[in-house]
């Protein structure tokens, strides 16, 4: 009987690790994406300052979509 309870405990622990790992990978990917979008937006404004308004709008939309990945990872995977 002790083996069965140990297996249940192990299953509970690994399930929690899987949920945390999924959420952390999703949030890490979103953070990297937002950083890349921001750096490329700054680079494109540096090359063409006249297009800063259009670049700003598109980069904000892109960052919002990238952050949505973090919300999906945090809230949709509740195991």
DRENDO-98137 format. One record per atom (N, C-alpha, C): residue in one letter; x, y negated, z negated; atom name. Coordinates in nm, 2 decimals. Example, Ala and Ser with C-alpha at 12.3 -4.5 7.8 and 13.67 -1.06 7.14 Angstrom:
BEGIN
<atom aa="A" x="1.32" y="0.57" z="-0.78" at="N"/>
<atom aa="A" x="1.23" y="0.45" z="-0.78" at="CA"/>
<atom aa="A" x="1.32" y="0.33" z="-0.78" at="C"/>
<atom aa="S" x="1.28" y="0.22" z="-0.71" at="N"/>
<atom aa="S" x="1.37" y="0.11" z="-0.71" at="CA"/>
<atom aa="S" x="1.29" y="0.00" z="-0.79" at="C"/>
END
This chain:
BEGIN
<atom aa="X" x="0.08" y="0.12" z="0.00" at="N"/>
<atom aa="X" x="0.00" y="0.00" z="0.00" at="CA"/>
<atom aa="X" x="0.09" y="-0.13" z="0.00" at="C"/>
<atom aa="X" x="0.20" y="-0.12" z="-0.06" at="N"/>
<atom aa="X" x="0.29" y="-0.23" z="-0.07" at="CA"/>
<atom aa="X" x="0.34" y="-0.27" z="0.07" at="C"/>
<atom aa="X" x="0.36" y="-0.17" z="0.16" at="N"/>
<atom aa="X" x="0.41" y="-0.19" z="0.29" at="CA"/>
<atom aa="X" x="0.31" y="-0.27" z="0.37" at="C"/>
<atom aa="X" x="0.18" y="-0.23" z="0.35" at="N"/>
<atom aa="X" x="0.07" y="-0.30" z="0.43" at="CA"/>
<atom aa="X" x="0.06" y="-0.45" z="0.38" at="C"/>
<atom aa="X" x="0.07" y="-0.47" z="0.25" at="N"/>
<atom aa="X" x="0.07" y="-0.61" z="0.21" at="CA"/>
<atom aa="X" x="0.19" y="-0.69" z="0.25" at="C"/>
<atom aa="X" x="0.30" y="-0.63" z="0.26" at="N"/>
<atom aa="X" x="0.42" y="-0.69" z="0.31" at="CA"/>
<atom aa="X" x="0.41" y="-0.73" z="0.46" at="C"/>
<atom aa="X" x="0.34" y="-0.64" z="0.54" at="N"/>
<atom aa="X" x="0.32" y="-0.66" z="0.68" at="CA"/>
<atom aa="X" x="0.22" y="-0.78" z="0.70" at="C"/>
<atom aa="X" x="0.12" y="-0.79" z="0.61" at="N"/>
<atom aa="X" x="0.02" y="-0.90" z="0.62" at="CA"/>
<atom aa="X" x="0.09" y="-1.03" z="0.59" at="C"/>
<atom aa="X" x="0.18" y="-1.03" z="0.49" at="N"/>
<atom aa="X" x="0.26" y="-1.15" z="0.45" at="CA"/>
<atom aa="X" x="0.35" y="-1.19" z="0.57" at="C"/>
<atom aa="X" x="0.42" y="-1.09" z="0.63" at="N"/>
<atom aa="X" x="0.51" y="-1.12" z="0.74" at="CA"/>
<atom aa="X" x="0.43" y="-1.18" z="0.86" at="C"/>
<atom aa="X" x="0.31" y="-1.12" z="0.88" at="N"/>
<atom aa="X" x="0.23" y="-1.17" z="0.99" at="CA"/>
<atom aa="X" x="0.18" y="-1.32" z="0.97" at="C"/>
<atom aa="X" x="0.15" y="-1.35" z="0.84" at="N"/>
<atom aa="X" x="0.11" y="-1.48" z="0.81" at="CA"/>
<atom aa="X" x="0.22" y="-1.58" z="0.82" at="C"/>
<atom aa="X" x="0.34" y="-1.54" z="0.78" at="N"/>
<atom aa="X" x="0.46" y="-1.63" z="0.79" at="CA"/>
<atom aa="X" x="0.49" y="-1.66" z="0.94" at="C"/>
<atom aa="X" x="0.50" y="-1.55" z="1.02" at="N"/>
<atom aa="X" x="0.54" y="-1.57" z="1.16" at="CA"/>
<atom aa="X" x="0.43" y="-1.65" z="1.24" at="C"/>
<atom aa="X" x="0.30" y="-1.63" z="1.20" at="N"/>
<atom aa="X" x="0.20" y="-1.71" z="1.26" at="CA"/>
<atom aa="X" x="0.22" y="-1.86" z="1.23" at="C"/>
<atom aa="X" x="0.25" y="-1.89" z="1.11" at="N"/>
<atom aa="X" x="0.27" y="-2.03" z="1.08" at="CA"/>
<atom aa="X" x="0.40" y="-2.09" z="1.15" at="C"/>
<atom aa="X" x="0.50" y="-2.01" z="1.16" at="N"/>
<atom aa="X" x="0.62" y="-2.05" z="1.23" at="CA"/>
<atom aa="X" x="0.59" y="-2.08" z="1.38" at="C"/>
<atom aa="X" x="0.50" y="-1.99" z="1.44" at="N"/>
<atom aa="X" x="0.47" y="-2.01" z="1.58" at="CA"/>
<atom aa="X" x="0.39" y="-2.14" z="1.60" at="C"/>
<atom aa="X" x="0.30" y="-2.17" z="1.51" at="N"/>
<atom aa="X" x="0.22" y="-2.29" z="1.52" at="CA"/>
<atom aa="X" x="0.31" y="-2.41" z="1.51" at="C"/>
<atom aa="X" x="0.40" y="-2.41" z="1.41" at="N"/>
<atom aa="X" x="0.49" y="-2.52" z="1.39" at="CA"/>
<atom aa="X" x="0.59" y="-2.54" z="1.51" at="C"/>
<atom aa="X" x="0.63" y="-2.43" z="1.56" at="N"/>
<atom aa="X" x="0.73" y="-2.44" z="1.67" at="CA"/>
<atom aa="X" x="0.66" y="-2.49" z="1.80" at="C"/>
<atom aa="X" x="0.54" y="-2.45" z="1.82" at="N"/>
<atom aa="X" x="0.46" y="-2.50" z="1.94" at="CA"/>
<atom aa="X" x="0.44" y="-2.65" z="1.92" at="C"/>
<atom aa="X" x="0.40" y="-2.69" z="1.81" at="N"/>
<atom aa="X" x="0.37" y="-2.84" z="1.79" at="CA"/>
<atom aa="X" x="0.50" y="-2.92" z="1.80" at="C"/>
<atom aa="X" x="0.61" y="-2.87" z="1.74" at="N"/>
<atom aa="X" x="0.74" y="-2.94" z="1.75" at="CA"/>
<atom aa="X" x="0.79" y="-2.95" z="1.89" at="C"/>
<atom aa="X" x="0.78" y="-2.84" z="1.97" at="N"/>
<atom aa="X" x="0.83" y="-2.84" z="2.11" at="CA"/>
<atom aa="X" x="0.75" y="-2.94" z="2.19" at="C"/>
<atom aa="X" x="0.61" y="-2.94" z="2.17" at="N"/>
<atom aa="X" x="0.53" y="-3.03" z="2.24" at="CA"/>
<atom aa="X" x="0.56" y="-3.18" z="2.21" at="C"/>
<atom aa="X" x="0.58" y="-3.21" z="2.08" at="N"/>
<atom aa="X" x="0.61" y="-3.35" z="2.04" at="CA"/>
<atom aa="X" x="0.75" y="-3.39" z="2.09" at="C"/>
<atom aa="X" x="0.85" y="-3.29" z="2.09" at="N"/>
<atom aa="X" x="0.98" y="-3.32" z="2.14" at="CA"/>
<atom aa="X" x="0.97" y="-3.35" z="2.29" at="C"/>
<atom aa="X" x="0.90" y="-3.28" z="2.36" at="N"/>
<atom aa="X" x="0.89" y="-3.30" z="2.51" at="CA"/>
<atom aa="X" x="0.82" y="-3.44" z="2.53" at="C"/>
<atom aa="X" x="0.72" y="-3.47" z="2.46" at="N"/>
<atom aa="X" x="0.66" y="-3.60" z="2.47" at="CA"/>
<atom aa="X" x="0.76" y="-3.72" z="2.44" at="C"/>
<atom aa="X" x="0.84" y="-3.70" z="2.34" at="N"/>
<atom aa="X" x="0.93" y="-3.80" z="2.30" at="CA"/>
<atom aa="X" x="1.04" y="-3.82" z="2.41" at="C"/>
<atom aa="X" x="1.09" y="-3.71" z="2.47" at="N"/>
<atom aa="X" x="1.18" y="-3.72" z="2.58" at="CA"/>
<atom aa="X" x="1.12" y="-3.78" z="2.70" at="C"/>
<atom aa="X" x="1.00" y="-3.75" z="2.73" at="N"/>
<atom aa="X" x="0.93" y="-3.81" z="2.84" at="CA"/>
<atom aa="X" x="0.91" y="-3.96" z="2.83" at="C"/>
<atom aa="X" x="0.87" y="-4.00" z="2.71" at="N"/>
<atom aa="X" x="0.85" y="-4.14" z="2.69" at="CA"/>
<atom aa="X" x="0.99" y="-4.22" z="2.70" at="C"/>
<atom aa="X" x="1.09" y="-4.16" z="2.65" at="N"/>
<atom aa="X" x="1.22" y="-4.22" z="2.67" at="CA"/>
<atom aa="X" x="1.27" y="-4.23" z="2.81" at="C"/>
<atom aa="X" x="1.25" y="-4.12" z="2.89" at="N"/>
<atom aa="X" x="1.28" y="-4.13" z="3.03" at="CA"/>
<atom aa="X" x="1.20" y="-4.23" z="3.11" at="C"/>
<atom aa="X" x="1.07" y="-4.24" z="3.08" at="N"/>
<atom aa="X" x="0.99" y="-4.33" z="3.15" at="CA"/>
<atom aa="X" x="1.03" y="-4.48" z="3.11" at="C"/>
<atom aa="X" x="1.06" y="-4.50" z="2.99" at="N"/>
<atom aa="X" x="1.11" y="-4.63" z="2.95" at="CA"/>
<atom aa="X" x="1.24" y="-4.67" z="3.01" at="C"/>
<atom aa="X" x="1.33" y="-4.58" z="3.02" at="N"/>
<atom aa="X" x="1.46" y="-4.61" z="3.07" at="CA"/>
<atom aa="X" x="1.46" y="-4.63" z="3.22" at="C"/>
<atom aa="X" x="1.37" y="-4.56" z="3.29" at="N"/>
<atom aa="X" x="1.36" y="-4.58" z="3.44" at="CA"/>
<atom aa="X" x="1.28" y="-4.70" z="3.47" at="C"/>
<atom aa="X" x="1.19" y="-4.74" z="3.38" at="N"/>
<atom aa="X" x="1.12" y="-4.87" z="3.40" at="CA"/>
<atom aa="X" x="1.21" y="-4.99" z="3.38" at="C"/>
<atom aa="X" x="1.30" y="-4.98" z="3.28" at="N"/>
<atom aa="X" x="1.40" y="-5.09" z="3.26" at="CA"/>
<atom aa="X" x="1.50" y="-5.09" z="3.38" at="C"/>
<atom aa="X" x="1.53" y="-4.98" z="3.43" at="N"/>
<atom aa="X" x="1.63" y="-4.97" z="3.54" at="CA"/>
<atom aa="X" x="1.56" y="-5.03" z="3.67" at="C"/>
<atom aa="X" x="1.43" y="-5.00" z="3.69" at="N"/>
<atom aa="X" x="1.37" y="-5.05" z="3.81" at="CA"/>
<atom aa="X" x="1.34" y="-5.20" z="3.80" at="C"/>
<atom aa="X" x="1.31" y="-5.25" z="3.68" at="N"/>
<atom aa="X" x="1.30" y="-5.40" z="3.67" at="CA"/>
<atom aa="X" x="1.43" y="-5.47" z="3.69" at="C"/>
<atom aa="X" x="1.54" y="-5.40" z="3.65" at="N"/>
<atom aa="X" x="1.67" y="-5.46" z="3.67" at="CA"/>
<atom aa="X" x="1.71" y="-5.47" z="3.82" at="C"/>
<atom aa="X" x="1.66" y="-5.37" z="3.89" at="N"/>
<atom aa="X" x="1.69" y="-5.37" z="4.04" at="CA"/>
<atom aa="X" x="1.60" y="-5.47" z="4.11" at="C"/>
<atom aa="X" x="1.47" y="-5.48" z="4.07" at="N"/>
<atom aa="X" x="1.37" y="-5.57" z="4.13" at="CA"/>
<atom aa="X" x="1.29" y="-5.64" z="4.03" at="C"/>
<atom aa="X" x="1.34" y="-5.75" z="3.98" at="N"/>
<atom aa="X" x="1.27" y="-5.83" z="3.87" at="CA"/>
<atom aa="X" x="1.13" y="-5.88" z="3.92" at="C"/>
<atom aa="X" x="1.10" y="-5.89" z="4.04" at="N"/>
<atom aa="X" x="0.97" y="-5.94" z="4.09" at="CA"/>
<atom aa="X" x="0.86" y="-5.84" z="4.07" at="C"/>
<atom aa="X" x="0.90" y="-5.71" z="4.06" at="N"/>
<atom aa="X" x="0.79" y="-5.61" z="4.04" at="CA"/>
<atom aa="X" x="0.77" y="-5.57" z="3.90" at="C"/>
<atom aa="X" x="0.81" y="-5.66" z="3.81" at="N"/>
<atom aa="X" x="0.80" y="-5.62" z="3.66" at="CA"/>
<atom aa="X" x="0.66" y="-5.60" z="3.62" at="C"/>
<atom aa="X" x="0.56" y="-5.67" z="3.67" at="N"/>
<atom aa="X" x="0.42" y="-5.65" z="3.63" at="CA"/>
<atom aa="X" x="0.37" y="-5.52" z="3.67" at="C"/>
<atom aa="X" x="0.40" y="-5.48" z="3.79" at="N"/>
<atom aa="X" x="0.35" y="-5.35" z="3.84" at="CA"/>
<atom aa="X" x="0.42" y="-5.23" z="3.77" at="C"/>
<atom aa="X" x="0.55" y="-5.25" z="3.74" at="N"/>
<atom aa="X" x="0.63" y="-5.15" z="3.68" at="CA"/>
<atom aa="X" x="0.58" y="-5.13" z="3.53" at="C"/>
<atom aa="X" x="0.55" y="-5.24" z="3.47" at="N"/>
<atom aa="X" x="0.50" y="-5.24" z="3.33" at="CA"/>
<atom aa="X" x="0.37" y="-5.16" z="3.32" at="C"/>
<atom aa="X" x="0.27" y="-5.19" z="3.41" at="N"/>
<atom aa="X" x="0.14" y="-5.12" z="3.40" at="CA"/>
<atom aa="X" x="0.16" y="-4.97" z="3.43" at="C"/>
<atom aa="X" x="0.24" y="-4.94" z="3.53" at="N"/>
<atom aa="X" x="0.26" y="-4.80" z="3.56" at="CA"/>
<atom aa="X" x="0.33" y="-4.72" z="3.45" at="C"/>
<atom aa="X" x="0.43" y="-4.79" z="3.39" at="N"/>
<atom aa="X" x="0.50" y="-4.72" z="3.28" at="CA"/>
<atom aa="X" x="0.42" y="-4.71" z="3.15" at="C"/>
<atom aa="X" x="0.33" y="-4.80" z="3.12" at="N"/>
<atom aa="X" x="0.24" y="-4.78" z="3.01" at="CA"/>
<atom aa="X" x="0.15" y="-4.67" z="3.03" at="C"/>
<atom aa="X" x="0.09" y="-4.66" z="3.15" at="N"/>
<atom aa="X" x="0.00" y="-4.55" z="3.18" at="CA"/>
<atom aa="X" x="0.08" y="-4.41" z="3.18" at="C"/>
<atom aa="X" x="0.20" y="-4.41" z="3.23" at="N"/>
<atom aa="X" x="0.28" y="-4.29" z="3.22" at="CA"/>
<atom aa="X" x="0.32" y="-4.25" z="3.08" at="C"/>
<atom aa="X" x="0.35" y="-4.35" z="3.00" at="N"/>
<atom aa="X" x="0.38" y="-4.32" z="2.86" at="CA"/>
<atom aa="X" x="0.25" y="-4.27" z="2.78" at="C"/>
<atom aa="X" x="0.14" y="-4.32" z="2.81" at="N"/>
<atom aa="X" x="0.01" y="-4.27" z="2.75" at="CA"/>
<atom aa="X" x="-0.01" y="-4.13" z="2.79" at="C"/>
<atom aa="X" x="0.01" y="-4.10" z="2.91" at="N"/>
<atom aa="X" x="-0.02" y="-3.96" z="2.96" at="CA"/>
<atom aa="X" x="0.09" y="-3.86" z="2.90" at="C"/>
<atom aa="X" x="0.21" y="-3.91" z="2.88" at="N"/>
<atom aa="X" x="0.31" y="-3.82" z="2.82" at="CA"/>
<atom aa="X" x="0.28" y="-3.80" z="2.67" at="C"/>
<atom aa="X" x="0.23" y="-3.91" z="2.60" at="N"/>
<atom aa="X" x="0.19" y="-3.89" z="2.46" at="CA"/>
<atom aa="X" x="0.07" y="-3.80" z="2.44" at="C"/>
<atom aa="X" x="-0.01" y="-3.79" z="2.55" at="N"/>
<atom aa="X" x="-0.13" y="-3.70" z="2.54" at="CA"/>
<atom aa="X" x="-0.08" y="-3.55" z="2.52" at="C"/>
<atom aa="X" x="0.04" y="-3.52" z="2.57" at="N"/>
<atom aa="X" x="0.09" y="-3.39" z="2.55" at="CA"/>
<atom aa="X" x="0.12" y="-3.36" z="2.40" at="C"/>
<atom aa="X" x="0.17" y="-3.46" z="2.33" at="N"/>
<atom aa="X" x="0.19" y="-3.44" z="2.19" at="CA"/>
<atom aa="X" x="0.06" y="-3.42" z="2.12" at="C"/>
<atom aa="X" x="-0.04" y="-3.49" z="2.15" at="N"/>
<atom aa="X" x="-0.17" y="-3.47" z="2.09" at="CA"/>
<atom aa="X" x="-0.23" y="-3.33" z="2.12" at="C"/>
<atom aa="X" x="-0.21" y="-3.29" z="2.24" at="N"/>
<atom aa="X" x="-0.26" y="-3.15" z="2.27" at="CA"/>
<atom aa="X" x="-0.18" y="-3.05" z="2.19" at="C"/>
<atom aa="X" x="-0.05" y="-3.07" z="2.18" at="N"/>
<atom aa="X" x="0.03" y="-2.97" z="2.10" at="CA"/>
<atom aa="X" x="-0.01" y="-2.97" z="1.95" at="C"/>
<atom aa="X" x="-0.04" y="-3.09" z="1.90" at="N"/>
<atom aa="X" x="-0.07" y="-3.10" z="1.76" at="CA"/>
<atom aa="X" x="-0.21" y="-3.05" z="1.72" at="C"/>
<atom aa="X" x="-0.30" y="-3.09" z="1.80" at="N"/>
<atom aa="X" x="-0.44" y="-3.07" z="1.76" at="CA"/>
<atom aa="X" x="-0.51" y="-2.95" z="1.83" at="C"/>
<atom aa="X" x="-0.47" y="-2.91" z="1.94" at="N"/>
<atom aa="X" x="-0.54" y="-2.80" z="2.01" at="CA"/>
<atom aa="X" x="-0.49" y="-2.67" z="1.97" at="C"/>
<atom aa="X" x="-0.36" y="-2.66" z="1.92" at="N"/>
<atom aa="X" x="-0.31" y="-2.53" z="1.88" at="CA"/>
<atom aa="X" x="-0.32" y="-2.52" z="1.73" at="C"/>
<atom aa="X" x="-0.43" y="-2.48" z="1.68" at="N"/>
<atom aa="X" x="-0.45" y="-2.47" z="1.54" at="CA"/>
<atom aa="X" x="-0.45" y="-2.32" z="1.50" at="C"/>
<atom aa="X" x="-0.41" y="-2.23" z="1.59" at="N"/>
<atom aa="X" x="-0.40" y="-2.09" z="1.56" at="CA"/>
<atom aa="X" x="-0.53" y="-2.03" z="1.53" at="C"/>
END
